[in-house]
Amino acid sequence: MTRGRGYALLAGLVAAIVALSTAIYVGVASDDGTQSRNAITDSRLPNNAAPASTGTWVGTWSTSPAAAEPGTETTGMADRSVRNVVHTSVGGTSARVTLSNLYGQSPLSITQASIAVAAGGGTPAALTDTMRQLTFNGGPTVVIPPGRQVMSDAVRIVIPSDADVLITTYTPTSSGPVTYHPHARQISYVAQGDHTADATGAPYTEQSMYWRYLTALDVLSNESEGTVVVLGDSLTDGITSTAGANNRWTDVLSDRLRAEISAGRDLPRYSVVNQGISGNRVLTDGLGRPADNPSGLNRFARDVLERTNVKVVVIDLGVNDILRNPRLADPNAILGGLRTMVGQAHARGLKVVGATLMPFGGHRGYSDAREAVRQQINAEIRAGRVFDAVVDFDKALRDPYDPRRLRSDYDSGDHLHPSDKGYARMAEAFDLESLKGSAPAEL
């Protein structure tokens, strides 16, 4: 063999090794955007990875990882299939998902994952011929280190608007605490063993009111050009809304926006995603490392700025800062936190719509002093000294005869959270024209 042929063979061998190495790794992002690499294996379900049509990637659904699920510290979800049920805001022709191991204490190994359109409401069964395998850099397996998240490859699937979608993951081994969102107001499902490819739903005998691992569903959409991200607490999480009915105020807002656009009204074609966490505060984290229920300030970059194709931010936070502070809350500190988030949004060119704080008279945490703090914050918000635009939820839902309280038919009964009718009223009070425009120019 000549020296030239030897070099050529060596070069070919090196190129083959590099190509193989590239094919068997997938990037996994942490909350700060750093990357790590993880091996993958071969696939089983059909997967049409390359998007077949043009459009814009937007968020059609999302949720915030809120905590480590109690009772999962030892076994996690080992040898179980988790079928999360989520409801779309807009439709698309391709989809991708984001999975999180934020609260895990060891690597999360997902060996199979799938996506399908649900056969109907309240079922783990898939619509015929919609089951697709999800892949990660071309293969079905991904290992997500503790504190990290990963986005799947895009897969061709027609996702309707205002529909339930099934996203299923299988984990063969424990990763320690399961990253979850506890107040889903949606029934999801669990099966023993690997049933990610099962379209019948028959093995999914266990029901759950949690979303596990899954934090976002994006679609390649021709009906939307951007995403509205709503940051909030239990009032946005929809904690007292009817389970499985998609009656959170953000759901109703999405329906309103889509209907008005269909009727020919000149409005931005946006999807709406919900980043509410029950009990959330502007200033204060929960316990643990990473913190359960991180403050609005600490999660703003992750849960708002990192969402797909964000155009407008809506903030409805502050009531828990008043109610959960053992001392009297400082209204200036809460307003300062809200203004900090607005500044971060403006730095990204994003417009911010902010909500007044609704009344809580009759709630066990009510006091005249706390009511005075709420009124001070609302006065600043209404005066236009906090947000670019305002939705006055306080005015829309308060009792006209006792403004310290929710109107009785808008009250779920706990004098803090709305009824389904109250959530609908919140969405109706939102001026859709406020979604137009962008952040004001910095002087």
PABAMAR-222182 format. One record per residue (C-alpha): residue number from 1; residue in three letters; x, y, z. Coordinates in pm, 1 decimal. Layout:
BEGIN
i / aa / xx / yy / zz
NUM / ala / X / Y / Z;
...
//
This chain:
BEGIN
i / aa / xx / yy / zz
1 / met / 0.0 / 0.0 / 0.0;
2 / thr / 132.5 / 344.1 / -88.0;
3 / arg / 165.0 / 615.1 / 172.8;
4 / gly / -99.5 / 821.4 / -12.6;
5 / arg / -352.4 / 538.4 / -6.8;
6 / gly / -278.4 / 481.9 / 364.4;
7 / tyr / -347.2 / 847.9 / 444.7;
8 / ala / -667.0 / 834.4 / 241.6;
9 / leu / -789.3 / 527.2 / 426.1;
10 / leu / -699.2 / 683.7 / 761.3;
11 / ala / -880.4 / 1004.1 / 670.1;
12 / gly / -1186.8 / 806.6 / 566.5;
13 / leu / -1183.1 / 614.6 / 893.2;
14 / val / -1159.3 / 935.2 / 1097.2;
15 / ala / -1445.3 / 1090.1 / 901.1;
16 / ala / -1662.7 / 784.1 / 965.2;
17 / ile / -1589.0 / 796.1 / 1337.5;
18 / val / -1674.9 / 1167.8 / 1353.1;
19 / ala / -2000.5 / 1109.9 / 1165.4;
20 / leu / -2096.8 / 824.0 / 1395.7;
21 / ser / -2011.6 / 1026.7 / 1705.5;
22 / thr / -2225.4 / 1313.2 / 1582.0;
23 / ala / -2516.9 / 1078.4 / 1521.6;
24 / ile / -2519.2 / 928.1 / 1869.8;
25 / tyr / -2527.0 / 1242.0 / 2080.7;
26 / val / -2800.0 / 1493.0 / 2164.7;
27 / gly / -2766.1 / 1835.6 / 2324.2;
28 / val / -2948.7 / 1891.7 / 2652.5;
29 / ala / -3001.8 / 2246.2 / 2778.0;
30 / ser / -3001.4 / 2362.8 / 3137.1;
31 / asp / -3201.1 / 2659.9 / 3258.1;
32 / asp / -2900.6 / 2879.7 / 3182.6;
33 / gly / -2863.2 / 2742.5 / 2829.5;
34 / thr / -2549.1 / 2534.1 / 2880.8;
35 / gln / -2522.3 / 2202.5 / 2696.1;
36 / ser / -2433.2 / 1844.9 / 2776.7;
37 / arg / -2430.8 / 1529.7 / 2558.1;
38 / asn / -2622.1 / 1204.0 / 2589.7;
39 / ala / -2636.1 / 876.7 / 2396.7;
40 / ile / -2940.8 / 760.7 / 2199.6;
41 / thr / -3054.0 / 429.9 / 2052.6;
42 / asp / -3260.2 / 307.8 / 1756.7;
43 / ser / -3630.5 / 379.0 / 1700.9;
44 / arg / -3949.9 / 173.9 / 1676.4;
45 / leu / -4251.5 / 391.3 / 1588.0;
46 / pro / -4291.1 / 576.2 / 1256.8;
47 / asn / -4151.1 / 927.2 / 1277.8;
48 / asn / -4155.7 / 1188.4 / 1002.9;
49 / ala / -3894.1 / 1415.7 / 1148.0;
50 / ala / -3855.5 / 1694.9 / 892.1;
51 / pro / -4135.9 / 1953.4 / 887.8;
52 / ala / -4323.3 / 1923.3 / 557.4;
53 / ser / -4464.4 / 2274.9 / 542.5;
54 / thr / -4374.7 / 2631.8 / 617.4;
55 / gly / -4503.7 / 2827.8 / 912.1;
56 / thr / -4394.5 / 2982.4 / 1239.8;
57 / trp / -4290.2 / 2795.8 / 1552.4;
58 / val / -4508.3 / 2906.0 / 1843.9;
59 / gly / -4604.4 / 2769.8 / 2181.7;
60 / thr / -4946.4 / 2606.5 / 2176.5;
61 / trp / -4929.2 / 2485.0 / 2538.8;
62 / ser / -4684.2 / 2512.9 / 2825.7;
63 / thr / -4661.2 / 2484.7 / 3200.0;
64 / ser / -4407.2 / 2573.7 / 3464.8;
65 / pro / -4211.7 / 2304.2 / 3650.1;
66 / ala / -4322.9 / 2378.5 / 4003.8;
67 / ala / -4165.9 / 2127.9 / 4242.0;
68 / ala / -4040.6 / 1775.8 / 4311.9;
69 / glu / -4333.1 / 1535.9 / 4336.5;
70 / pro / -4368.1 / 1403.2 / 4693.0;
71 / gly / -4323.6 / 1029.1 / 4727.2;
72 / thr / -4106.8 / 989.3 / 4417.5;
73 / glu / -3770.1 / 1037.0 / 4586.6;
74 / thr / -3679.0 / 666.0 / 4576.9;
75 / thr / -3846.0 / 510.4 / 4272.1;
76 / gly / -3941.3 / 809.6 / 4057.9;
77 / met / -4156.4 / 678.7 / 3771.2;
78 / ala / -3939.2 / 373.8 / 3702.0;
79 / asp / -4083.5 / 123.2 / 3451.7;
80 / arg / -4391.6 / 337.4 / 3396.7;
81 / ser / -4539.4 / 520.7 / 3100.4;
82 / val / -4664.7 / 870.7 / 3177.3;
83 / arg / -4930.8 / 993.9 / 2933.3;
84 / asn / -4971.0 / 1368.4 / 2982.0;
85 / val / -5288.1 / 1521.8 / 2839.4;
86 / val / -5256.7 / 1885.9 / 2732.5;
87 / his / -5488.8 / 2125.0 / 2550.9;
88 / thr / -5377.6 / 2327.8 / 2251.1;
89 / ser / -5420.1 / 2697.2 / 2187.6;
90 / val / -5345.5 / 2692.6 / 1813.0;
91 / gly / -5287.5 / 2420.3 / 1556.5;
92 / gly / -4993.3 / 2328.5 / 1338.0;
93 / thr / -4845.7 / 2078.1 / 1096.1;
94 / ser / -4544.5 / 1971.6 / 1303.7;
95 / ala / -4474.4 / 1952.8 / 1673.4;
96 / arg / -4193.9 / 1933.0 / 1928.6;
97 / val / -4193.9 / 1901.1 / 2307.3;
98 / thr / -3976.1 / 2009.6 / 2598.6;
99 / leu / -3904.2 / 1768.8 / 2885.3;
100 / ser / -3755.7 / 1873.7 / 3219.4;
101 / asn / -3554.3 / 1704.6 / 3492.7;
102 / leu / -3520.2 / 2027.0 / 3689.8;
103 / tyr / -3594.5 / 1865.5 / 4027.0;
104 / gly / -3433.9 / 1528.0 / 3958.4;
105 / gln / -3129.6 / 1422.6 / 4157.9;
106 / ser / -2991.7 / 1178.5 / 3902.6;
107 / pro / -3004.1 / 1147.8 / 3522.2;
108 / leu / -3351.7 / 1094.2 / 3376.0;
109 / ser / -3342.5 / 822.6 / 3110.4;
110 / ile / -3630.0 / 832.8 / 2862.1;
111 / thr / -3608.8 / 538.5 / 2624.5;
112 / gln / -3933.7 / 596.0 / 2435.2;
113 / ala / -4163.4 / 892.8 / 2385.0;
114 / ser / -4465.2 / 956.9 / 2163.7;
115 / ile / -4718.9 / 1219.9 / 2065.3;
116 / ala / -5075.2 / 1175.2 / 1938.1;
117 / val / -5401.3 / 1363.2 / 1910.9;
118 / ala / -5647.3 / 1239.7 / 2173.2;
119 / ala / -5952.6 / 1049.7 / 2048.2;
120 / gly / -6170.2 / 1280.9 / 2258.0;
121 / gly / -6192.6 / 1453.2 / 2592.7;
122 / gly / -6123.7 / 1253.6 / 2907.1;
123 / thr / -5956.2 / 955.6 / 2742.7;
124 / pro / -5601.0 / 817.8 / 2710.6;
125 / ala / -5688.2 / 677.4 / 2367.0;
126 / ala / -5536.9 / 830.4 / 2053.1;
127 / leu / -5713.2 / 933.8 / 1734.8;
128 / thr / -5658.2 / 675.2 / 1461.7;
129 / asp / -5330.5 / 710.7 / 1271.0;
130 / thr / -5202.4 / 1008.8 / 1472.8;
131 / met / -4954.2 / 822.2 / 1696.0;
132 / arg / -4596.2 / 938.9 / 1626.4;
133 / gln / -4265.7 / 856.9 / 1790.4;
134 / leu / -4073.9 / 1147.1 / 1936.1;
135 / thr / -3699.6 / 1152.8 / 1874.3;
136 / phe / -3403.3 / 1342.2 / 2011.1;
137 / asn / -3134.6 / 1416.1 / 1756.1;
138 / gly / -3267.9 / 1132.6 / 1543.0;
139 / gly / -3314.3 / 857.3 / 1800.4;
140 / pro / -3575.3 / 765.5 / 2062.0;
141 / thr / -3363.3 / 774.9 / 2376.8;
142 / val / -3239.8 / 1073.7 / 2572.1;
143 / val / -3073.1 / 1109.4 / 2910.2;
144 / ile / -3149.3 / 1440.0 / 3083.6;
145 / pro / -2907.6 / 1533.9 / 3363.3;
146 / pro / -3042.4 / 1675.7 / 3690.6;
147 / gly / -3143.2 / 2038.8 / 3657.5;
148 / arg / -3162.3 / 2023.0 / 3277.8;
149 / gln / -3424.1 / 2014.5 / 3004.4;
150 / val / -3432.9 / 1890.7 / 2646.5;
151 / met / -3635.2 / 1972.5 / 2335.1;
152 / ser / -3732.9 / 1690.9 / 2099.8;
153 / asp / -3689.6 / 1686.6 / 1725.8;
154 / ala / -3976.5 / 1819.9 / 1519.2;
155 / val / -4220.7 / 1553.8 / 1403.9;
156 / arg / -4480.9 / 1580.7 / 1130.0;
157 / ile / -4827.4 / 1560.2 / 1281.9;
158 / val / -5139.8 / 1767.1 / 1226.0;
159 / ile / -5222.0 / 1926.2 / 1562.4;
160 / pro / -5566.2 / 2091.8 / 1572.8;
161 / ser / -5639.2 / 2405.5 / 1772.1;
162 / asp / -5852.6 / 2371.0 / 2086.0;
163 / ala / -5778.2 / 1997.3 / 2107.4;
164 / asp / -5632.0 / 1751.3 / 2356.8;
165 / val / -5290.9 / 1604.9 / 2276.7;
166 / leu / -5130.4 / 1297.0 / 2437.1;
167 / ile / -4757.9 / 1314.0 / 2510.2;
168 / thr / -4617.6 / 994.2 / 2657.6;
169 / thr / -4277.2 / 914.9 / 2806.7;
170 / tyr / -4133.4 / 587.7 / 2935.5;
171 / thr / -3856.6 / 575.8 / 3195.0;
172 / pro / -3704.6 / 234.1 / 3273.2;
173 / thr / -3517.8 / 344.3 / 3585.1;
174 / ser / -3559.8 / 592.7 / 3867.2;
175 / ser / -3419.0 / 944.1 / 3841.6;
176 / gly / -3516.9 / 1037.4 / 4195.0;
177 / pro / -3773.4 / 1315.1 / 4249.0;
178 / val / -4006.8 / 1369.7 / 3954.4;
179 / thr / -4032.4 / 1721.3 / 3814.3;
180 / tyr / -4402.9 / 1802.8 / 3805.0;
181 / his / -4679.5 / 2062.1 / 3793.2;
182 / pro / -4929.0 / 1968.2 / 4065.7;
183 / his / -5244.4 / 2166.2 / 3981.5;
184 / ala / -5302.4 / 2068.0 / 3621.1;
185 / arg / -5685.2 / 2073.9 / 3632.5;
186 / gln / -5654.0 / 1803.5 / 3370.1;
187 / ile / -5663.6 / 1424.7 / 3401.5;
188 / ser / -5350.2 / 1252.9 / 3273.2;
189 / tyr / -5268.0 / 883.0 / 3284.6;
190 / val / -5003.9 / 628.1 / 3391.9;
191 / ala / -4944.7 / 267.6 / 3280.5;
192 / gln / -4710.6 / 1.5 / 3414.6;
193 / gly / -4437.9 / -86.0 / 3161.8;
194 / asp / -4363.4 / 63.5 / 2821.8;
195 / his / -4689.6 / 151.8 / 2646.3;
196 / thr / -4578.9 / 467.4 / 2468.7;
197 / ala / -4692.0 / 326.6 / 2132.2;
198 / asp / -5031.8 / 208.1 / 2256.4;
199 / ala / -5315.9 / 397.1 / 2084.1;
200 / thr / -5604.9 / 220.0 / 2259.8;
201 / gly / -5537.9 / 367.1 / 2603.4;
202 / ala / -5634.7 / 36.5 / 2765.2;
203 / pro / -5314.7 / -6.0 / 2972.7;
204 / tyr / -5354.5 / 343.7 / 3123.3;
205 / thr / -5555.4 / 245.1 / 3428.8;
206 / glu / -5408.2 / 500.8 / 3670.2;
207 / gln / -5531.6 / 859.0 / 3656.8;
208 / ser / -5334.5 / 1163.0 / 3769.9;
209 / met / -5406.4 / 1533.4 / 3817.2;
210 / tyr / -5038.3 / 1617.0 / 3757.2;
211 / trp / -4825.6 / 1699.3 / 3455.9;
212 / arg / -4492.4 / 1517.5 / 3486.1;
213 / tyr / -4165.1 / 1601.4 / 3304.8;
214 / leu / -4345.8 / 1780.8 / 3019.6;
215 / thr / -4320.2 / 2161.9 / 3016.1;
216 / ala / -4396.6 / 2274.6 / 2659.1;
217 / leu / -4558.8 / 2178.8 / 2330.1;
218 / asp / -4466.1 / 2388.0 / 2026.4;
219 / val / -4621.2 / 2367.3 / 1681.2;
220 / leu / -4519.4 / 2484.0 / 1335.7;
221 / ser / -4825.0 / 2695.5 / 1267.3;
222 / asn / -4978.9 / 2877.8 / 975.7;
223 / glu / -5249.3 / 3026.8 / 1197.2;
224 / ser / -5025.8 / 3200.0 / 1451.2;
225 / glu / -4730.3 / 3434.4 / 1429.7;
226 / gly / -4625.2 / 3450.9 / 1792.2;
227 / thr / -4694.4 / 3356.5 / 2153.0;
228 / val / -4858.6 / 3541.1 / 2441.7;
229 / val / -4708.0 / 3418.3 / 2769.2;
230 / val / -4913.8 / 3465.3 / 3087.3;
231 / leu / -4717.7 / 3462.9 / 3415.0;
232 / gly / -4926.4 / 3420.6 / 3726.2;
233 / asp / -5026.3 / 3237.0 / 4041.0;
234 / ser / -5325.5 / 3012.7 / 4119.3;
235 / leu / -5560.9 / 3264.6 / 3957.6;
236 / thr / -5383.6 / 3194.0 / 3628.2;
237 / asp / -5321.5 / 2826.9 / 3709.3;
238 / gly / -5700.4 / 2799.2 / 3731.6;
239 / ile / -5695.7 / 2606.4 / 4056.0;
240 / thr / -6073.7 / 2624.1 / 4117.1;
241 / ser / -6183.5 / 2582.6 / 3754.8;
242 / thr / -6365.3 / 2265.8 / 3650.3;
243 / ala / -6112.7 / 1986.8 / 3587.0;
244 / gly / -6087.7 / 1877.7 / 3225.8;
245 / ala / -6306.6 / 2163.6 / 3099.0;
246 / asn / -6026.8 / 2407.5 / 3005.8;
247 / asn / -6198.7 / 2695.3 / 3184.3;
248 / arg / -5886.8 / 2874.5 / 3304.5;
249 / trp / -5906.6 / 3240.3 / 3207.7;
250 / thr / -5617.6 / 3192.5 / 2966.8;
251 / asp / -5813.3 / 2916.4 / 2787.1;
252 / val / -6111.0 / 3146.7 / 2745.6;
253 / leu / -5881.2 / 3428.3 / 2630.3;
254 / ser / -5733.1 / 3199.8 / 2364.8;
255 / asp / -6082.1 / 3102.4 / 2246.3;
256 / arg / -6186.7 / 3468.9 / 2230.1;
257 / leu / -5881.6 / 3570.7 / 2032.0;
258 / arg / -5918.8 / 3286.2 / 1783.9;
259 / ala / -6292.2 / 3356.9 / 1736.1;
260 / glu / -6240.3 / 3729.5 / 1680.5;
261 / ile / -5967.8 / 3666.2 / 1423.9;
262 / ser / -6188.4 / 3412.7 / 1245.7;
263 / ala / -6462.8 / 3675.3 / 1234.0;
264 / gly / -6227.3 / 3910.4 / 1049.6;
265 / arg / -6118.3 / 4139.6 / 1330.9;
266 / asp / -5775.9 / 4297.0 / 1285.7;
267 / leu / -5586.2 / 4144.2 / 1576.2;
268 / pro / -5246.5 / 3977.1 / 1616.7;
269 / arg / -5256.8 / 3605.5 / 1537.2;
270 / tyr / -5110.9 / 3482.1 / 1864.6;
271 / ser / -5128.1 / 3166.3 / 2069.2;
272 / val / -5169.6 / 3187.4 / 2447.6;
273 / val / -4970.4 / 2978.1 / 2696.1;
274 / asn / -5013.4 / 2955.3 / 3072.1;
275 / gln / -4717.8 / 2987.7 / 3311.8;
276 / gly / -4917.9 / 3002.1 / 3633.2;
277 / ile / -4800.9 / 2830.4 / 3951.9;
278 / ser / -5039.9 / 2811.5 / 4244.4;
279 / gly / -4904.6 / 3001.4 / 4542.5;
280 / asn / -4654.4 / 3192.4 / 4332.0;
281 / arg / -4517.1 / 3524.7 / 4450.0;
282 / val / -4331.1 / 3809.9 / 4286.7;
283 / leu / -4049.5 / 3821.5 / 4541.3;
284 / thr / -4023.5 / 3499.7 / 4744.4;
285 / asp / -3915.5 / 3145.0 / 4652.7;
286 / gly / -4041.0 / 2827.2 / 4812.8;
287 / leu / -3812.1 / 2590.6 / 5000.0;
288 / gly / -3550.6 / 2354.4 / 4857.4;
289 / arg / -3264.7 / 2359.7 / 4608.0;
290 / pro / -3367.3 / 2420.8 / 4339.5;
291 / ala / -3652.8 / 2607.0 / 4504.0;
292 / asp / -4002.4 / 2470.3 / 4482.0;
293 / asn / -4235.9 / 2736.2 / 4344.5;
294 / pro / -3962.4 / 2984.4 / 4246.6;
295 / ser / -4057.5 / 3350.1 / 4259.3;
296 / gly / -4176.6 / 3534.9 / 3953.3;
297 / leu / -3848.7 / 3723.5 / 3948.5;
298 / asn / -3638.2 / 3408.1 / 3957.7;
299 / arg / -3838.0 / 3216.1 / 3698.0;
300 / phe / -3907.1 / 3502.4 / 3458.7;
301 / ala / -3621.9 / 3421.7 / 3221.5;
302 / arg / -3699.9 / 3049.7 / 3213.4;
303 / asp / -4078.9 / 3057.2 / 3205.0;
304 / val / -4133.3 / 3370.2 / 2996.5;
305 / leu / -3831.5 / 3483.0 / 2799.0;
306 / glu / -3731.5 / 3128.2 / 2694.4;
307 / arg / -4075.2 / 3035.4 / 2561.7;
308 / thr / -4098.9 / 2999.0 / 2184.8;
309 / asn / -4145.3 / 3315.7 / 1978.0;
310 / val / -4278.1 / 3533.6 / 2261.2;
311 / lys / -4446.3 / 3854.5 / 2146.0;
312 / val / -4643.9 / 3976.9 / 2449.1;
313 / val / -4612.8 / 3908.6 / 2822.7;
314 / val / -4907.7 / 3923.6 / 3063.1;
315 / ile / -4834.2 / 3941.7 / 3437.8;
316 / asp / -5092.1 / 3872.1 / 3709.3;
317 / leu / -4892.5 / 3838.8 / 4030.9;
318 / gly / -4882.4 / 3997.2 / 4374.5;
319 / val / -5175.8 / 3869.5 / 4579.3;
320 / asn / -4969.9 / 3594.0 / 4746.4;
321 / asp / -4697.1 / 3842.6 / 4834.9;
322 / ile / -4965.3 / 4020.6 / 5037.1;
323 / leu / -5142.4 / 3718.3 / 5185.1;
324 / arg / -4842.3 / 3496.1 / 5261.5;
325 / asn / -4617.0 / 3753.7 / 5421.4;
326 / pro / -4626.7 / 3699.0 / 5800.3;
327 / arg / -4569.0 / 4071.7 / 5838.6;
328 / leu / -4738.1 / 4347.6 / 5643.4;
329 / ala / -4607.9 / 4337.1 / 5286.2;
330 / asp / -4424.3 / 4636.8 / 5147.0;
331 / pro / -4616.7 / 4757.5 / 4839.4;
332 / asn / -4309.0 / 4933.6 / 4703.3;
333 / ala / -4108.6 / 4610.2 / 4713.6;
334 / ile / -4381.7 / 4423.6 / 4522.3;
335 / leu / -4408.9 / 4706.0 / 4268.3;
336 / gly / -4030.2 / 4708.3 / 4236.7;
337 / gly / -4031.9 / 4337.1 / 4155.9;
338 / leu / -4303.0 / 4385.0 / 3893.1;
339 / arg / -4108.4 / 4671.7 / 3735.4;
340 / thr / -3793.6 / 4458.9 / 3725.5;
341 / met / -3974.7 / 4193.1 / 3523.3;
342 / val / -4114.3 / 4459.6 / 3291.6;
343 / gly / -3761.0 / 4590.4 / 3237.7;
344 / gln / -3637.1 / 4241.5 / 3149.2;
345 / ala / -3919.0 / 4204.1 / 2897.8;
346 / his / -3848.6 / 4545.1 / 2747.0;
347 / ala / -3483.4 / 4449.8 / 2703.6;
348 / arg / -3611.2 / 4175.6 / 2471.6;
349 / gly / -3848.6 / 4412.4 / 2290.2;
350 / leu / -4158.1 / 4258.9 / 2449.3;
351 / lys / -4473.4 / 4444.9 / 2545.2;
352 / val / -4612.0 / 4378.1 / 2894.4;
353 / val / -4977.8 / 4382.5 / 2993.7;
354 / gly / -5032.3 / 4381.1 / 3368.3;
355 / ala / -5334.2 / 4299.9 / 3583.8;
356 / thr / -5473.6 / 4473.9 / 3887.8;
357 / leu / -5497.0 / 4255.1 / 4196.5;
358 / met / -5843.2 / 4115.0 / 4261.9;
359 / pro / -6016.2 / 4147.8 / 4600.4;
360 / phe / -5998.3 / 3883.3 / 4872.6;
361 / gly / -6239.6 / 4012.0 / 5134.8;
362 / gly / -6383.8 / 3722.3 / 5334.2;
363 / his / -6074.2 / 3507.2 / 5279.2;
364 / arg / -5905.3 / 3382.5 / 5596.0;
365 / gly / -5599.7 / 3596.7 / 5521.5;
366 / tyr / -5792.9 / 3921.0 / 5480.9;
367 / ser / -5720.9 / 4224.3 / 5698.0;
368 / asp / -5784.0 / 4594.2 / 5647.3;
369 / ala / -5407.4 / 4652.4 / 5644.2;
370 / arg / -5355.5 / 4397.9 / 5367.0;
371 / glu / -5643.9 / 4548.8 / 5175.3;
372 / ala / -5467.6 / 4885.7 / 5195.7;
373 / val / -5153.4 / 4731.5 / 5041.3;
374 / arg / -5361.2 / 4586.0 / 4756.3;
375 / gln / -5518.3 / 4925.1 / 4693.2;
376 / gln / -5178.3 / 5099.2 / 4685.0;
377 / ile / -5045.3 / 4850.9 / 4429.8;
378 / asn / -5357.0 / 4879.2 / 4214.1;
379 / ala / -5339.3 / 5259.2 / 4218.7;
380 / glu / -4985.9 / 5247.7 / 4074.7;
381 / ile / -5086.6 / 4990.9 / 3812.9;
382 / arg / -5392.1 / 5191.6 / 3703.3;
383 / ala / -5184.5 / 5507.6 / 3683.6;
384 / gly / -4970.7 / 5343.3 / 3415.3;
385 / arg / -4652.9 / 5349.4 / 3621.3;
386 / val / -4585.4 / 4974.4 / 3607.7;
387 / phe / -4700.3 / 4810.9 / 3281.5;
388 / asp / -4741.8 / 4910.8 / 2916.8;
389 / ala / -5113.6 / 4828.2 / 2927.5;
390 / val / -5353.1 / 4726.6 / 3203.9;
391 / val / -5631.9 / 4471.2 / 3239.1;
392 / asp / -5845.1 / 4570.1 / 3539.4;
393 / phe / -5944.3 / 4234.7 / 3687.0;
394 / asp / -6024.6 / 4404.4 / 4017.9;
395 / lys / -6288.1 / 4627.7 / 3858.2;
396 / ala / -6428.2 / 4343.4 / 3647.0;
397 / leu / -6483.8 / 4093.3 / 3931.2;
398 / arg / -6537.2 / 4293.4 / 4248.7;
399 / asp / -6873.8 / 4322.3 / 4418.9;
400 / pro / -7009.0 / 4669.0 / 4337.4;
401 / tyr / -7171.1 / 4684.3 / 4683.5;
402 / asp / -6855.9 / 4571.9 / 4867.6;
403 / pro / -6544.9 / 4630.6 / 4651.7;
404 / arg / -6328.0 / 4444.9 / 4903.0;
405 / arg / -6492.8 / 4119.0 / 4790.1;
406 / leu / -6545.1 / 3921.7 / 4470.4;
407 / arg / -6896.2 / 3938.8 / 4330.3;
408 / ser / -7075.2 / 3631.8 / 4463.6;
409 / asp / -7134.1 / 3462.1 / 4126.0;
410 / tyr / -6768.9 / 3515.8 / 4033.5;
411 / asp / -6649.7 / 3362.5 / 4363.6;
412 / ser / -6560.2 / 2991.8 / 4383.0;
413 / gly / -6655.5 / 3003.7 / 4751.1;
414 / asp / -6316.4 / 3063.5 / 4909.8;
415 / his / -6334.9 / 3440.5 / 4850.2;
416 / leu / -6003.0 / 3441.7 / 4665.0;
417 / his / -6031.3 / 3224.5 / 4355.1;
418 / pro / -6293.1 / 3273.9 / 4084.0;
419 / ser / -6563.2 / 3032.7 / 3974.7;
420 / asp / -6575.7 / 2921.3 / 3611.3;
421 / lys / -6797.4 / 3222.1 / 3548.2;
422 / gly / -6539.6 / 3443.0 / 3718.1;
423 / tyr / -6256.3 / 3305.6 / 3505.5;
424 / ala / -6465.0 / 3370.7 / 3193.8;
425 / arg / -6523.6 / 3727.7 / 3313.1;
426 / met / -6147.0 / 3778.0 / 3349.9;
427 / ala / -6095.5 / 3677.7 / 2986.5;
428 / glu / -6383.7 / 3899.2 / 2872.5;
429 / ala / -6231.6 / 4197.6 / 3055.4;
430 / phe / -5905.4 / 4160.0 / 2864.0;
431 / asp / -5884.7 / 4420.1 / 2584.5;
432 / leu / -5760.8 / 4224.5 / 2282.4;
433 / glu / -5638.5 / 4550.7 / 2128.6;
434 / ser / -5374.7 / 4564.2 / 2402.9;
435 / leu / -5196.7 / 4275.3 / 2228.0;
436 / lys / -5105.6 / 4508.3 / 1943.2;
437 / gly / -4774.6 / 4692.3 / 1933.7;
438 / ser / -4444.9 / 4626.9 / 2102.7;
439 / ala / -4241.1 / 4752.3 / 2395.7;
440 / pro / -4200.3 / 5131.5 / 2414.6;
441 / ala / -3874.1 / 5266.7 / 2282.6;
442 / glu / -3609.8 / 5330.2 / 2545.5;
443 / leu / -3528.4 / 5700.3 / 2583.3;
//
